[in-house]
Amino acid sequence: MEFRQRLVVACLWTAVAAVIGLTLEPALPSTLDQVARLFVVALALFLAAVYLLDPKGLISERGFH
């Protein structure tokens, strides 16, 4: 995967995190629903970082094809 493609995917994951982050309340999560939303935001940001930084050539190699 080229850098430009990885950048687009990272931007999409960041947008997903931003949209779900808008639904969170500013206080500490008190219900399971809010904890699940926070987990999804963290997971989306993690995936954005993986696609953007490509640690150890994980995405750019053709290991998944």
N, CA, C and O atoms as a GROMACS GRO file, in nm:
protein
  260
    1MET      N    1   0.084  -0.116   0.000
    1MET     CA    2   0.000   0.000   0.000
    1MET      C    3   0.090   0.124   0.000
    1MET      O    4   0.183   0.133   0.080
    2GLU      N    5   0.062   0.215  -0.087
    2GLU     CA    6   0.143   0.338  -0.096
    2GLU      C    7   0.110   0.433   0.018
    2GLU      O    8   0.007   0.420   0.085
    3PHE      N    9   0.200   0.529   0.039
    3PHE     CA   10   0.182   0.624   0.149
    3PHE      C   11   0.053   0.704   0.132
    3PHE      O   12  -0.017   0.730   0.229
    4ARG      N   13   0.023   0.742   0.010
    4ARG     CA   14  -0.098   0.822  -0.013
    4ARG      C   15  -0.224   0.744   0.024
    4ARG      O   16  -0.316   0.800   0.083
    5GLN      N   17  -0.228   0.617  -0.010
    5GLN     CA   18  -0.343   0.534   0.025
    5GLN      C   19  -0.352   0.515   0.177
    5GLN      O   20  -0.460   0.520   0.234
    6ARG      N   21  -0.237   0.494   0.241
    6ARG     CA   22  -0.236   0.479   0.387
    6ARG      C   23  -0.281   0.607   0.455
    6ARG      O   24  -0.347   0.602   0.558
    7LEU      N   25  -0.244   0.722   0.397
    7LEU     CA   26  -0.285   0.850   0.453
    7LEU      C   27  -0.436   0.868   0.445
    7LEU      O   28  -0.497   0.918   0.539
    8VAL      N   29  -0.496   0.829   0.334
    8VAL     CA   30  -0.642   0.839   0.319
    8VAL      C   31  -0.712   0.750   0.421
    8VAL      O   32  -0.809   0.792   0.484
    9VAL      N   33  -0.664   0.628   0.437
    9VAL     CA   34  -0.726   0.535   0.533
    9VAL      C   35  -0.709   0.588   0.675
    9VAL      O   36  -0.802   0.578   0.756
   10ALA      N   37  -0.593   0.642   0.707
   10ALA     CA   38  -0.570   0.699   0.840
   10ALA      C   39  -0.664   0.818   0.865
   10ALA      O   40  -0.714   0.834   0.977
   11CYS      N   41  -0.687   0.898   0.765
   11CYS     CA   42  -0.781   1.011   0.780
   11CYS      C   43  -0.924   0.961   0.801
   11CYS      O   44  -0.999   1.019   0.879
   12LEU      N   45  -0.960   0.854   0.733
   12LEU     CA   46  -1.094   0.797   0.753
   12LEU      C   47  -1.110   0.743   0.895
   12LEU      O   48  -1.215   0.765   0.956
   13TRP      N   49  -1.011   0.674   0.947
   13TRP     CA   50  -1.020   0.623   1.083
   13TRP      C   51  -1.023   0.737   1.184
   13TRP      O   52  -1.091   0.728   1.286
   14THR      N   53  -0.949   0.844   1.156
   14THR     CA   54  -0.952   0.961   1.245
   14THR      C   55  -1.090   1.026   1.242
   14THR      O   56  -1.138   1.072   1.346
   15ALA      N   57  -1.153   1.031   1.125
   15ALA     CA   58  -1.288   1.086   1.115
   15ALA      C   59  -1.388   1.000   1.191
   15ALA      O   60  -1.479   1.053   1.255
   16VAL      N   61  -1.373   0.869   1.183
   16VAL     CA   62  -1.461   0.780   1.260
   16VAL      C   63  -1.445   0.808   1.408
   16VAL      O   64  -1.544   0.816   1.481
   17ALA      N   65  -1.322   0.821   1.455
   17ALA     CA   66  -1.298   0.850   1.596
   17ALA      C   67  -1.357   0.985   1.636
   17ALA      O   68  -1.411   1.000   1.745
   18ALA      N   69  -1.348   1.083   1.547
   18ALA     CA   70  -1.402   1.216   1.578
   18ALA      C   71  -1.554   1.213   1.586
   18ALA      O   72  -1.612   1.274   1.676
   19VAL      N   73  -1.618   1.144   1.494
   19VAL     CA   74  -1.765   1.138   1.495
   19VAL      C   75  -1.816   1.066   1.620
   19VAL      O   76  -1.910   1.112   1.684
   20ILE      N   77  -1.753   0.955   1.654
   20ILE     CA   78  -1.796   0.884   1.774
   20ILE      C   79  -1.757   0.962   1.899
   20ILE      O   80  -1.830   0.959   1.999
   21GLY      N   81  -1.645   1.031   1.894
   21GLY     CA   82  -1.604   1.114   2.007
   21GLY      C   83  -1.700   1.227   2.037
   21GLY      O   84  -1.710   1.272   2.151
   22LEU      N   85  -1.771   1.273   1.935
   22LEU     CA   86  -1.871   1.378   1.956
   22LEU      C   87  -1.989   1.330   2.040
   22LEU      O   88  -2.058   1.410   2.103
   23THR      N   89  -2.013   1.199   2.039
   23THR     CA   90  -2.125   1.146   2.116
   23THR      C   91  -2.089   1.122   2.262
   23THR      O   92  -2.177   1.094   2.343
   24LEU      N   93  -1.961   1.131   2.298
   24LEU     CA   94  -1.919   1.110   2.436
   24LEU      C   95  -1.948   1.233   2.520
   24LEU      O   96  -1.943   1.346   2.473
   25GLU      N   97  -1.979   1.208   2.645
   25GLU     CA   98  -1.998   1.319   2.738
   25GLU      C   99  -1.863   1.354   2.801
   25GLU      O  100  -1.776   1.268   2.811
   26PRO      N  101  -1.846   1.479   2.843
   26PRO     CA  102  -1.714   1.521   2.894
   26PRO      C  103  -1.677   1.459   3.029
   26PRO      O  104  -1.561   1.467   3.070
   27ALA      N  105  -1.771   1.398   3.099
   27ALA     CA  106  -1.741   1.337   3.229
   27ALA      C  107  -1.682   1.197   3.210
   27ALA      O  108  -1.674   1.146   3.099
   28LEU      N  109  -1.642   1.137   3.320
   28LEU     CA  110  -1.592   1.000   3.315
   28LEU      C  111  -1.704   0.906   3.272
   28LEU      O  112  -1.819   0.926   3.311
   29PRO      N  113  -1.672   0.805   3.192
   29PRO     CA  114  -1.778   0.713   3.148
   29PRO      C  115  -1.835   0.635   3.266
   29PRO      O  116  -1.762   0.577   3.347
   30SER      N  117  -1.968   0.635   3.276
   30SER     CA  118  -2.031   0.570   3.390
   30SER      C  119  -2.114   0.448   3.348
   30SER      O  120  -2.143   0.362   3.431
   31THR      N  121  -2.151   0.439   3.222
   31THR     CA  122  -2.229   0.325   3.177
   31THR      C  123  -2.146   0.242   3.079
   31THR      O  124  -2.045   0.287   3.027
   32LEU      N  125  -2.192   0.121   3.058
   32LEU     CA  126  -2.123   0.032   2.965
   32LEU      C  127  -2.126   0.088   2.823
   32LEU      O  128  -2.031   0.069   2.747
   33ASP      N  129  -2.232   0.156   2.788
   33ASP     CA  130  -2.244   0.217   2.656
   33ASP      C  131  -2.134   0.321   2.633
   33ASP      O  132  -2.072   0.324   2.527
   34GLN      N  133  -2.111   0.404   2.731
   34GLN     CA  134  -2.008   0.507   2.720
   34GLN      C  135  -1.868   0.446   2.718
   34GLN      O  136  -1.779   0.496   2.649
   35VAL      N  137  -1.847   0.340   2.793
   35VAL     CA  138  -1.718   0.272   2.792
   35VAL      C  139  -1.693   0.210   2.656
   35VAL      O  140  -1.582   0.214   2.604
   36ALA      N  141  -1.798   0.152   2.596
   36ALA     CA  142  -1.784   0.092   2.463
   36ALA      C  143  -1.752   0.198   2.358
   36ALA      O  144  -1.670   0.175   2.270
   37ARG      N  145  -1.814   0.314   2.367
   37ARG     CA  146  -1.784   0.423   2.274
   37ARG      C  147  -1.641   0.470   2.290
   37ARG      O  148  -1.572   0.496   2.191
   38LEU      N  149  -1.596   0.481   2.413
   38LEU     CA  150  -1.458   0.522   2.438
   38LEU      C  151  -1.360   0.419   2.382
   38LEU      O  152  -1.256   0.456   2.327
   39PHE      N  153  -1.392   0.291   2.395
   39PHE     CA  154  -1.308   0.185   2.339
   39PHE      C  155  -1.303   0.196   2.187
   39PHE      O  156  -1.196   0.178   2.128
   40VAL      N  157  -1.416   0.223   2.123
   40VAL     CA  158  -1.419   0.235   1.977
   40VAL      C  159  -1.336   0.355   1.932
   40VAL      O  160  -1.267   0.348   1.830
   41VAL      N  161  -1.342   0.464   2.005
   41VAL     CA  162  -1.261   0.582   1.971
   41VAL      C  163  -1.112   0.547   1.983
   41VAL      O  164  -1.033   0.583   1.896
   42ALA      N  165  -1.074   0.479   2.090
   42ALA     CA  166  -0.934   0.441   2.108
   42ALA      C  167  -0.890   0.343   2.000
   42ALA      O  168  -0.778   0.354   1.948
   43LEU      N  169  -0.975   0.249   1.964
   43LEU     CA  170  -0.941   0.152   1.860
   43LEU      C  171  -0.926   0.222   1.724
   43LEU      O  172  -0.834   0.190   1.649
   44ALA      N  173  -1.015   0.315   1.693
   44ALA     CA  174  -1.007   0.386   1.566
   44ALA      C  175  -0.879   0.470   1.559
   44ALA      O  176  -0.815   0.476   1.454
   45LEU      N  177  -0.842   0.534   1.668
   45LEU     CA  178  -0.718   0.612   1.670
   45LEU      C  179  -0.596   0.522   1.660
   45LEU      O  180  -0.496   0.558   1.597
   46PHE      N  181  -0.602   0.404   1.720
   46PHE     CA  182  -0.493   0.307   1.708
   46PHE      C  183  -0.477   0.262   1.563
   46PHE      O  184  -0.365   0.257   1.512
   47LEU      N  185  -0.588   0.230   1.498
   47LEU     CA  186  -0.581   0.187   1.358
   47LEU      C  187  -0.532   0.300   1.268
   47LEU      O  188  -0.458   0.275   1.172
   48ALA      N  189  -0.571   0.424   1.297
   48ALA     CA  190  -0.522   0.538   1.220
   48ALA      C  191  -0.370   0.550   1.235
   48ALA      O  192  -0.300   0.577   1.138
   49ALA      N  193  -0.320   0.530   1.356
   49ALA     CA  194  -0.176   0.539   1.378
   49ALA      C  195  -0.102   0.425   1.307
   49ALA      O  196   0.006   0.446   1.253
   50VAL      N  197  -0.160   0.306   1.309
   50VAL     CA  198  -0.096   0.193   1.241
   50VAL      C  199  -0.087   0.219   1.091
   50VAL      O  200   0.017   0.196   1.030
   51TYR      N  201  -0.196   0.268   1.032
   51TYR     CA  202  -0.192   0.295   0.888
   51TYR      C  203  -0.100   0.412   0.854
   51TYR      O  204  -0.033   0.410   0.751
   52LEU      N  205  -0.096   0.512   0.939
   52LEU     CA  206  -0.014   0.629   0.910
   52LEU      C  207   0.135   0.600   0.930
   52LEU      O  208   0.217   0.636   0.846
   53LEU      N  209   0.170   0.535   1.039
   53LEU     CA  210   0.310   0.514   1.072
   53LEU      C  211   0.367   0.386   1.010
   53LEU      O  212   0.488   0.377   0.986
   54ASP      N  213   0.283   0.288   0.984
   54ASP     CA  214   0.321   0.161   0.922
   54ASP      C  215   0.441   0.098   0.993
   54ASP      O  216   0.550   0.088   0.936
   55PRO      N  217   0.422   0.055   1.120
   55PRO     CA  218   0.535  -0.001   1.195
   55PRO      C  219   0.584  -0.132   1.134
   55PRO      O  220   0.505  -0.221   1.103
   56LYS      N  221   0.713  -0.141   1.117
   56LYS     CA  222   0.781  -0.260   1.064
   56LYS      C  223   0.729  -0.301   0.927
   56LYS      O  224   0.738  -0.419   0.891
   57GLY      N  225   0.675  -0.208   0.850
   57GLY     CA  226   0.629  -0.239   0.716
   57GLY      C  227   0.508  -0.331   0.713
   57GLY      O  228   0.486  -0.402   0.615
   58LEU      N  229   0.430  -0.330   0.819
   58LEU     CA  230   0.316  -0.420   0.832
   58LEU      C  231   0.213  -0.400   0.721
   58LEU      O  232   0.161  -0.499   0.668
   59ILE      N  233   0.183  -0.279   0.686
   59ILE     CA  234   0.080  -0.250   0.586
   59ILE      C  235   0.138  -0.250   0.446
   59ILE      O  236   0.072  -0.297   0.352
   60SER      N  237   0.258  -0.199   0.428
   60SER     CA  238   0.313  -0.184   0.294
   60SER      C  239   0.359  -0.316   0.233
   60SER      O  240   0.369  -0.326   0.111
   61GLU      N  241   0.386  -0.417   0.315
   61GLU     CA  242   0.424  -0.548   0.260
   61GLU      C  243   0.301  -0.617   0.204
   61GLU      O  244   0.188  -0.579   0.236
   62ARG      N  245   0.322  -0.716   0.121
   62ARG     CA  246   0.211  -0.788   0.061
   62ARG      C  247   0.182  -0.917   0.138
   62ARG      O  248   0.146  -1.018   0.078
   63GLY      N  249   0.197  -0.916   0.269
   63GLY     CA  250   0.175  -1.035   0.349
   63GLY      C  251   0.029  -1.074   0.361
   63GLY      O  252  -0.002  -1.190   0.388
   64PHE      N  253  -0.062  -0.979   0.341
   64PHE     CA  254  -0.204  -1.006   0.356
   64PHE      C  255  -0.270  -1.048   0.226
   64PHE      O  256  -0.388  -1.086   0.226
   65HIS      N  257  -0.200  -1.042   0.115
   65HIS     CA  258  -0.263  -1.071  -0.014
   65HIS      C  259  -0.252  -1.217  -0.048
   65HIS      O  260  -0.300  -1.261  -0.153
   0.00000   0.00000   0.00000
